[in-house]
Amino acid sequence: MDHHHRLVILDMDGTFLDSRGTGEIEHEWAYNAFRKTLNRYGLELSIEEIDTYFLGPLHSDGESGVRRFCERFGLDCEAFWARREYDVIEAKIEAIRRGEIYLCKGSEEVIRYLSTRYLLAVVSDSQQKCVDFALDFFGLKPFFRLWYGRKSDLASLSNRKPNPYYINKVLTELSVPGREAILVDDSPVGVQAAKRAGVDSILISNNGKSDAEPTLVVRHISELKKIL
């Protein structure tokens, strides 16, 4: 690949942090955290109902999806969202401490390698507190110039990828033009955000394929040492 980049921006979850957990169900720690939130309001939903009524609308429509969920169950939206954020952040941090969430194999070595050749930053849709904790817990902060997760207020959901808000923030703060940066992400929405920011992208895809049209596709973060 043409090595004209000065900045590599890494997504976190699924890119260098395996947050699926070790339970029988992927992200079981997160479902348990949400059930804890629901229990505070006397509600009990199955995983299928959580997916249908909460996670699906949250991912597709952000704040408006959360508000529809709260209207369905008669909840004060701001209070409910604040409680949900508190519970999921606490659960994720504890899952990291327990070793249920861990670094993807070889990712620390890759990050060390990239830090000797490029400016590095993190842009994640995870909460800022979780990004701060993960980088600190795994001793990765010294390798990154900047790291951004999202704020926990409802309005900030609009800044998630594919919005290039945080990518543009990194470019501005590090004074790097988009053409000299590349984003590494495991999700098509990351590729979309990169395109909107005028930034190249590398998609991590288990099958090495994608319909998102990134600049490059790899199967695992370890492949970055060969191409960057």
VENGI-V822216 format. One record per pair of residues at least 12 apart in sequence whose C-alpha atoms are under 10 Angstrom apart, sorted by the first residue. I is the first residue (numbers start at 1). J is the second residue. D is the distance in whole Angstrom. If there is no record, write none. Layout:
# VENGI-V822216
i=I j=J d=D
i=I j=J d=D
This chain:
# VENGI-V822216
i=1 j=215 d=10
i=1 j=216 d=9
i=1 j=226 d=10
i=1 j=227 d=6
i=1 j=228 d=7
i=2 j=227 d=9
i=2 j=228 d=9
i=3 j=180 d=9
i=3 j=227 d=9
i=3 j=228 d=7
i=4 j=179 d=8
i=4 j=180 d=6
i=4 j=181 d=8
i=4 j=182 d=10
i=4 j=228 d=10
i=5 j=117 d=10
i=5 j=118 d=8
i=5 j=119 d=9
i=5 j=176 d=9
i=5 j=177 d=10
i=5 j=178 d=9
i=5 j=179 d=7
i=5 j=180 d=4
i=5 j=181 d=5
i=5 j=182 d=7
i=5 j=199 d=10
i=5 j=200 d=9
i=5 j=228 d=9
i=6 j=117 d=8
i=6 j=118 d=5
i=6 j=119 d=6
i=6 j=120 d=9
i=6 j=176 d=8
i=6 j=177 d=9
i=6 j=178 d=10
i=6 j=179 d=9
i=6 j=180 d=5
i=6 j=181 d=6
i=6 j=182 d=8
i=7 j=114 d=10
i=7 j=115 d=10
i=7 j=117 d=9
i=7 j=118 d=5
i=7 j=119 d=5
i=7 j=120 d=6
i=7 j=121 d=8
i=7 j=145 d=10
i=7 j=170 d=10
i=7 j=171 d=9
i=7 j=174 d=9
i=7 j=176 d=7
i=7 j=177 d=9
i=7 j=178 d=9
i=7 j=179 d=10
i=7 j=180 d=6
i=7 j=181 d=5
i=7 j=182 d=6
i=7 j=183 d=9
i=8 j=114 d=8
i=8 j=115 d=9
i=8 j=117 d=10
i=8 j=118 d=6
i=8 j=119 d=6
i=8 j=120 d=5
i=8 j=121 d=7
i=8 j=122 d=9
i=8 j=144 d=10
i=8 j=180 d=9
i=8 j=181 d=6
i=8 j=182 d=5
i=8 j=183 d=6
i=8 j=184 d=7
i=8 j=200 d=10
i=8 j=201 d=9
i=8 j=228 d=9
i=9 j=118 d=10
i=9 j=119 d=8
i=9 j=120 d=6
i=9 j=121 d=5
i=9 j=122 d=5
i=9 j=123 d=7
i=9 j=124 d=10
i=9 j=144 d=9
i=9 j=146 d=9
i=9 j=147 d=9
i=9 j=167 d=8
i=9 j=170 d=9
i=9 j=171 d=10
i=9 j=181 d=7
i=9 j=182 d=6
i=9 j=183 d=5
i=9 j=184 d=6
i=9 j=185 d=9
i=9 j=194 d=10
i=9 j=199 d=10
i=9 j=201 d=9
i=10 j=111 d=9
i=10 j=120 d=8
i=10 j=121 d=6
i=10 j=122 d=5
i=10 j=123 d=6
i=10 j=124 d=8
i=10 j=144 d=10
i=10 j=147 d=9
i=10 j=182 d=9
i=10 j=183 d=6
i=10 j=184 d=5
i=10 j=185 d=6
i=10 j=186 d=10
i=10 j=190 d=10
i=10 j=201 d=10
i=10 j=202 d=10
i=11 j=121 d=9
i=11 j=122 d=6
i=11 j=123 d=5
i=11 j=124 d=5
i=11 j=125 d=8
i=11 j=126 d=9
i=11 j=147 d=10
i=11 j=148 d=10
i=11 j=149 d=10
i=11 j=183 d=8
i=11 j=184 d=6
i=11 j=185 d=5
i=11 j=186 d=8
i=11 j=187 d=9
i=11 j=190 d=8
i=12 j=103 d=10
i=12 j=122 d=7
i=12 j=123 d=7
i=12 j=124 d=6
i=12 j=125 d=8
i=12 j=126 d=8
i=12 j=131 d=8
i=12 j=134 d=9
i=12 j=135 d=10
i=12 j=147 d=10
i=12 j=148 d=10
i=12 j=149 d=9
i=12 j=184 d=9
i=12 j=185 d=8
i=12 j=186 d=9
i=13 j=101 d=10
i=13 j=102 d=10
i=13 j=103 d=9
i=13 j=104 d=9
i=13 j=124 d=7
i=13 j=125 d=8
i=13 j=126 d=8
i=13 j=131 d=9
i=13 j=185 d=9
i=13 j=186 d=8
i=13 j=187 d=10
i=14 j=103 d=9
i=14 j=104 d=8
i=14 j=185 d=8
i=14 j=186 d=6
i=14 j=187 d=8
i=14 j=204 d=8
i=14 j=205 d=10
i=14 j=220 d=10
i=14 j=221 d=10
i=15 j=103 d=9
i=15 j=104 d=7
i=15 j=107 d=8
i=15 j=124 d=10
i=15 j=184 d=7
i=15 j=185 d=6
i=15 j=186 d=6
i=15 j=187 d=9
i=15 j=203 d=9
i=15 j=204 d=7
i=15 j=205 d=10
i=15 j=220 d=8
i=15 j=221 d=7
i=16 j=102 d=9
i=16 j=103 d=6
i=16 j=104 d=5
i=16 j=105 d=8
i=16 j=106 d=9
i=16 j=107 d=5
i=16 j=108 d=8
i=16 j=110 d=9
i=16 j=111 d=9
i=16 j=184 d=10
i=16 j=185 d=9
i=16 j=186 d=9
i=16 j=220 d=9
i=16 j=221 d=7
i=16 j=222 d=10
i=17 j=96 d=10
i=17 j=101 d=7
i=17 j=102 d=6
i=17 j=103 d=4
i=17 j=104 d=5
i=17 j=105 d=9
i=17 j=107 d=8
i=17 j=108 d=10
i=17 j=134 d=8
i=17 j=135 d=10
i=17 j=138 d=10
i=18 j=96 d=10
i=18 j=100 d=9
i=18 j=101 d=6
i=18 j=102 d=5
i=18 j=103 d=6
i=18 j=104 d=5
i=18 j=105 d=9
i=19 j=92 d=8
i=19 j=95 d=9
i=19 j=96 d=8
i=19 j=100 d=8
i=19 j=101 d=5
i=19 j=102 d=7
i=19 j=103 d=8
i=19 j=104 d=9
i=20 j=100 d=8
i=20 j=101 d=7
i=20 j=102 d=9
i=21 j=92 d=10
i=21 j=95 d=8
i=21 j=96 d=9
i=21 j=99 d=9
i=21 j=100 d=5
i=21 j=101 d=5
i=21 j=102 d=8
i=22 j=95 d=10
i=22 j=99 d=9
i=22 j=100 d=6
i=22 j=101 d=8
i=22 j=102 d=10
i=23 j=100 d=8
i=25 j=47 d=10
i=27 j=92 d=10
i=27 j=100 d=10
i=27 j=101 d=9
i=28 j=47 d=10
i=29 j=88 d=8
i=29 j=91 d=7
i=29 j=92 d=7
i=29 j=94 d=9
i=29 j=95 d=7
i=29 j=100 d=9
i=29 j=101 d=9
i=30 j=87 d=9
i=30 j=88 d=6
i=30 j=89 d=9
i=30 j=90 d=10
i=30 j=91 d=7
i=30 j=92 d=7
i=30 j=95 d=9
i=31 j=46 d=9
i=31 j=47 d=7
i=31 j=50 d=8
i=31 j=51 d=10
i=31 j=88 d=9
i=31 j=91 d=10
i=32 j=47 d=10
i=32 j=87 d=9
i=32 j=88 d=9
i=32 j=91 d=8
i=33 j=84 d=8
i=33 j=85 d=9
i=33 j=86 d=9
i=33 j=87 d=6
i=33 j=88 d=5
i=33 j=89 d=9
i=33 j=90 d=8
i=33 j=91 d=6
i=33 j=92 d=9
i=34 j=47 d=10
i=34 j=50 d=9
i=34 j=54 d=10
i=34 j=83 d=9
i=34 j=84 d=6
i=34 j=85 d=9
i=34 j=87 d=7
i=34 j=88 d=7
i=34 j=91 d=9
i=35 j=47 d=9
i=35 j=50 d=9
i=35 j=84 d=9
i=35 j=87 d=9
i=35 j=88 d=10
i=36 j=83 d=10
i=36 j=84 d=9
i=36 j=87 d=7
i=36 j=88 d=9
i=36 j=91 d=10
i=37 j=80 d=8
i=37 j=81 d=9
i=37 j=82 d=10
i=37 j=83 d=6
i=37 j=84 d=6
i=37 j=85 d=9
i=37 j=86 d=9
i=37 j=87 d=7
i=37 j=88 d=9
i=38 j=80 d=9
i=38 j=83 d=9
i=38 j=84 d=8
i=40 j=80 d=9
i=40 j=83 d=9
i=41 j=73 d=10
i=41 j=74 d=10
i=41 j=75 d=8
i=41 j=80 d=9
i=43 j=73 d=9
i=50 j=69 d=10
i=52 j=69 d=10
i=53 j=65 d=9
i=53 j=66 d=9
i=53 j=68 d=8
i=53 j=69 d=6
i=53 j=70 d=10
i=53 j=72 d=9
i=54 j=66 d=7
i=54 j=67 d=10
i=54 j=68 d=9
i=54 j=69 d=6
i=54 j=70 d=9
i=55 j=69 d=10
i=57 j=69 d=8
i=58 j=157 d=9
i=59 j=157 d=9
i=59 j=160 d=9
i=61 j=157 d=9
i=61 j=158 d=9
i=62 j=154 d=8
i=62 j=155 d=9
i=62 j=156 d=9
i=62 j=157 d=6
i=62 j=158 d=6
i=62 j=159 d=9
i=62 j=160 d=9
i=63 j=77 d=10
i=63 j=81 d=10
i=63 j=153 d=9
i=63 j=154 d=6
i=63 j=155 d=7
i=63 j=156 d=8
i=63 j=157 d=6
i=63 j=158 d=7
i=64 j=154 d=9
i=64 j=155 d=10
i=64 j=157 d=10
i=64 j=158 d=10
i=66 j=78 d=10
i=66 j=80 d=10
i=66 j=81 d=8
i=66 j=154 d=8
i=66 j=157 d=10
i=67 j=80 d=10
i=67 j=81 d=9
i=67 j=154 d=9
i=77 j=154 d=9
i=78 j=153 d=8
i=78 j=154 d=7
i=81 j=152 d=8
i=81 j=153 d=8
i=81 j=154 d=7
i=82 j=152 d=7
i=82 j=153 d=7
i=82 j=154 d=8
i=84 j=152 d=10
i=85 j=127 d=8
i=85 j=151 d=10
i=85 j=152 d=6
i=85 j=153 d=9
i=85 j=154 d=10
i=86 j=152 d=9
i=88 j=127 d=9
i=88 j=130 d=10
i=89 j=126 d=9
i=89 j=127 d=7
i=89 j=128 d=9
i=89 j=129 d=7
i=89 j=130 d=6
i=89 j=133 d=10
i=89 j=152 d=10
i=90 j=129 d=9
i=90 j=130 d=9
i=91 j=130 d=10
i=92 j=126 d=10
i=92 j=127 d=10
i=92 j=129 d=10
i=92 j=130 d=7
i=92 j=133 d=10
i=92 j=134 d=9
i=93 j=129 d=9
i=93 j=130 d=7
i=93 j=131 d=10
i=93 j=133 d=7
i=93 j=134 d=8
i=93 j=137 d=9
i=96 j=130 d=10
i=96 j=133 d=9
i=96 j=134 d=7
i=96 j=137 d=8
i=96 j=138 d=9
i=97 j=133 d=10
i=97 j=134 d=9
i=97 j=137 d=8
i=101 j=134 d=9
i=102 j=134 d=9
i=102 j=138 d=9
i=103 j=134 d=9
i=103 j=138 d=8
i=104 j=220 d=9
i=104 j=221 d=8
i=104 j=222 d=9
i=105 j=220 d=9
i=105 j=221 d=8
i=105 j=222 d=8
i=106 j=220 d=9
i=106 j=221 d=8
i=106 j=222 d=6
i=106 j=223 d=10
i=107 j=220 d=9
i=107 j=221 d=6
i=107 j=222 d=6
i=107 j=223 d=10
i=107 j=224 d=10
i=108 j=138 d=9
i=108 j=139 d=9
i=108 j=140 d=8
i=108 j=143 d=10
i=108 j=221 d=10
i=108 j=222 d=9
i=109 j=221 d=10
i=109 j=222 d=8
i=109 j=225 d=9
i=110 j=221 d=7
i=110 j=222 d=6
i=110 j=223 d=9
i=110 j=224 d=7
i=110 j=225 d=6
i=111 j=140 d=8
i=111 j=143 d=7
i=111 j=144 d=9
i=111 j=221 d=9
i=111 j=222 d=9
i=111 j=224 d=9
i=111 j=225 d=9
i=112 j=140 d=9
i=112 j=142 d=9
i=112 j=143 d=7
i=112 j=144 d=10
i=113 j=143 d=9
i=113 j=224 d=9
i=113 j=225 d=7
i=113 j=228 d=10
i=114 j=143 d=9
i=114 j=144 d=10
i=114 j=224 d=8
i=114 j=225 d=8
i=114 j=228 d=8
i=115 j=142 d=9
i=115 j=143 d=6
i=115 j=144 d=7
i=115 j=145 d=9
i=116 j=143 d=9
i=117 j=228 d=9
i=118 j=143 d=10
i=118 j=144 d=10
i=118 j=181 d=9
i=118 j=228 d=9
i=119 j=143 d=9
i=119 j=144 d=7
i=119 j=145 d=7
i=119 j=146 d=9
i=119 j=174 d=9
i=119 j=176 d=10
i=119 j=181 d=9
i=120 j=143 d=7
i=120 j=144 d=5
i=120 j=145 d=6
i=120 j=146 d=7
i=120 j=147 d=9
i=120 j=170 d=10
i=120 j=181 d=10
i=121 j=141 d=10
i=121 j=143 d=9
i=121 j=144 d=5
i=121 j=145 d=6
i=121 j=146 d=5
i=121 j=147 d=5
i=121 j=148 d=8
i=121 j=167 d=9
i=121 j=170 d=7
i=121 j=171 d=10
i=121 j=174 d=10
i=121 j=183 d=9
i=122 j=135 d=10
i=122 j=144 d=7
i=122 j=145 d=9
i=122 j=146 d=6
i=122 j=147 d=4
i=122 j=148 d=6
i=122 j=149 d=8
i=122 j=166 d=9
i=122 j=167 d=9
i=122 j=170 d=9
i=122 j=183 d=9
i=122 j=184 d=9
i=123 j=146 d=9
i=123 j=147 d=6
i=123 j=148 d=5
i=123 j=149 d=6
i=123 j=150 d=9
i=123 j=160 d=10
i=123 j=161 d=9
i=123 j=164 d=10
i=123 j=165 d=10
i=123 j=166 d=6
i=123 j=167 d=7
i=123 j=169 d=10
i=123 j=170 d=8
i=123 j=183 d=9
i=123 j=184 d=10
i=123 j=185 d=9
i=123 j=190 d=9
i=124 j=147 d=8
i=124 j=148 d=6
i=124 j=149 d=5
i=124 j=150 d=7
i=124 j=160 d=8
i=124 j=161 d=8
i=124 j=166 d=8
i=124 j=167 d=10
i=124 j=185 d=9
i=124 j=190 d=9
i=125 j=148 d=8
i=125 j=149 d=6
i=125 j=150 d=6
i=125 j=151 d=9
i=125 j=157 d=9
i=125 j=159 d=9
i=125 j=160 d=6
i=125 j=161 d=7
i=125 j=166 d=9
i=125 j=190 d=10
i=126 j=148 d=9
i=126 j=149 d=5
i=126 j=150 d=6
i=126 j=151 d=9
i=126 j=152 d=9
i=126 j=160 d=9
i=127 j=148 d=9
i=127 j=149 d=5
i=127 j=150 d=5
i=127 j=151 d=6
i=127 j=152 d=6
i=127 j=153 d=10
i=128 j=147 d=8
i=128 j=148 d=6
i=128 j=149 d=4
i=128 j=150 d=5
i=128 j=151 d=6
i=128 j=152 d=8
i=129 j=148 d=10
i=129 j=149 d=8
i=129 j=150 d=9
i=129 j=151 d=9
i=129 j=152 d=9
i=130 j=149 d=8
i=130 j=150 d=10
i=131 j=147 d=7
i=131 j=148 d=7
i=131 j=149 d=6
i=131 j=150 d=9
i=132 j=147 d=8
i=132 j=148 d=8
i=132 j=149 d=8
i=135 j=147 d=9
i=145 j=170 d=9
i=145 j=173 d=10
i=145 j=174 d=8
i=146 j=169 d=10
i=146 j=170 d=7
i=146 j=173 d=9
i=146 j=174 d=9
i=147 j=166 d=9
i=147 j=170 d=8
i=148 j=166 d=7
i=148 j=167 d=9
i=148 j=169 d=9
i=148 j=170 d=8
i=149 j=166 d=8
i=150 j=166 d=9
i=160 j=189 d=9
i=160 j=190 d=9
i=160 j=193 d=9
i=161 j=187 d=9
i=161 j=188 d=9
i=161 j=189 d=6
i=161 j=190 d=6
i=161 j=191 d=9
i=161 j=192 d=8
i=161 j=193 d=6
i=161 j=194 d=9
i=161 j=196 d=10
i=162 j=187 d=10
i=162 j=188 d=8
i=162 j=189 d=5
i=162 j=190 d=6
i=162 j=191 d=8
i=162 j=192 d=5
i=162 j=193 d=4
i=162 j=194 d=8
i=162 j=195 d=9
i=162 j=196 d=8
i=162 j=197 d=10
i=163 j=189 d=9
i=163 j=190 d=9
i=163 j=192 d=8
i=163 j=193 d=5
i=163 j=194 d=9
i=163 j=195 d=10
i=163 j=196 d=8
i=163 j=197 d=9
i=164 j=189 d=10
i=164 j=190 d=9
i=164 j=191 d=10
i=164 j=192 d=8
i=164 j=193 d=5
i=164 j=194 d=7
i=164 j=195 d=8
i=164 j=196 d=6
i=164 j=197 d=6
i=164 j=198 d=9
i=164 j=199 d=10
i=165 j=193 d=8
i=165 j=196 d=10
i=165 j=197 d=8
i=166 j=193 d=9
i=166 j=197 d=10
i=167 j=181 d=10
i=167 j=182 d=10
i=167 j=183 d=9
i=167 j=190 d=10
i=167 j=193 d=8
i=167 j=194 d=7
i=167 j=196 d=10
i=167 j=197 d=7
i=167 j=198 d=10
i=167 j=199 d=9
i=168 j=193 d=10
i=168 j=194 d=9
i=168 j=196 d=9
i=168 j=197 d=6
i=168 j=198 d=9
i=168 j=199 d=10
i=171 j=197 d=9
i=171 j=199 d=10
i=177 j=197 d=10
i=177 j=198 d=9
i=177 j=199 d=9
i=178 j=194 d=9
i=178 j=195 d=10
i=178 j=196 d=10
i=178 j=197 d=7
i=178 j=198 d=5
i=178 j=199 d=5
i=178 j=200 d=8
i=179 j=197 d=9
i=179 j=198 d=7
i=179 j=199 d=6
i=179 j=200 d=7
i=180 j=198 d=10
i=180 j=199 d=8
i=180 j=200 d=8
i=181 j=194 d=9
i=181 j=197 d=10
i=181 j=198 d=9
i=181 j=199 d=6
i=181 j=200 d=7
i=181 j=201 d=9
i=182 j=194 d=8
i=182 j=198 d=9
i=182 j=199 d=6
i=182 j=200 d=5
i=182 j=201 d=5
i=182 j=202 d=7
i=182 j=215 d=9
i=182 j=228 d=10
i=183 j=195 d=10
i=183 j=199 d=7
i=183 j=200 d=6
i=183 j=201 d=5
i=183 j=202 d=6
i=183 j=203 d=8
i=183 j=214 d=10
i=183 j=215 d=10
i=184 j=200 d=9
i=184 j=201 d=6
i=184 j=202 d=5
i=184 j=203 d=6
i=184 j=204 d=7
i=184 j=214 d=10
i=184 j=216 d=9
i=184 j=217 d=10
i=184 j=218 d=10
i=184 j=221 d=9
i=184 j=224 d=9
i=185 j=201 d=8
i=185 j=202 d=6
i=185 j=203 d=5
i=185 j=204 d=6
i=185 j=205 d=9
i=185 j=214 d=10
i=185 j=217 d=10
i=185 j=221 d=9
i=186 j=202 d=8
i=186 j=203 d=5
i=186 j=204 d=4
i=186 j=205 d=6
i=186 j=206 d=9
i=186 j=217 d=10
i=186 j=218 d=9
i=186 j=219 d=9
i=186 j=220 d=9
i=186 j=221 d=9
i=187 j=202 d=10
i=187 j=203 d=7
i=187 j=204 d=8
i=187 j=205 d=8
i=187 j=210 d=10
i=187 j=212 d=9
i=188 j=203 d=7
i=188 j=204 d=9
i=188 j=205 d=10
i=188 j=210 d=8
i=188 j=211 d=8
i=188 j=212 d=5
i=188 j=213 d=9
i=188 j=214 d=8
i=189 j=212 d=8
i=190 j=202 d=9
i=190 j=203 d=8
i=190 j=212 d=9
i=190 j=214 d=9
i=191 j=203 d=7
i=191 j=212 d=7
i=191 j=213 d=8
i=191 j=214 d=6
i=191 j=215 d=9
i=192 j=212 d=7
i=192 j=213 d=9
i=192 j=214 d=8
i=194 j=214 d=9
i=194 j=215 d=10
i=195 j=213 d=10
i=195 j=214 d=8
i=195 j=215 d=10
i=199 j=215 d=9
i=200 j=214 d=7
i=200 j=215 d=6
i=200 j=216 d=9
i=201 j=213 d=9
i=201 j=214 d=5
i=201 j=215 d=5
i=201 j=216 d=7
i=201 j=217 d=9
i=202 j=214 d=6
i=202 j=215 d=6
i=202 j=216 d=5
i=202 j=217 d=6
i=202 j=218 d=7
i=202 j=221 d=10
i=202 j=224 d=9
i=203 j=215 d=8
i=203 j=216 d=6
i=203 j=217 d=5
i=203 j=218 d=6
i=203 j=219 d=8
i=203 j=220 d=9
i=203 j=221 d=9
i=204 j=216 d=9
i=204 j=217 d=6
i=204 j=218 d=5
i=204 j=219 d=5
i=204 j=220 d=6
i=204 j=221 d=7
i=204 j=223 d=9
i=204 j=224 d=10
i=205 j=217 d=7
i=205 j=218 d=6
i=205 j=219 d=5
i=205 j=220 d=7
i=205 j=221 d=10
i=206 j=218 d=8
i=206 j=219 d=5
i=206 j=220 d=7
i=207 j=219 d=6
i=207 j=220 d=10
i=208 j=220 d=9
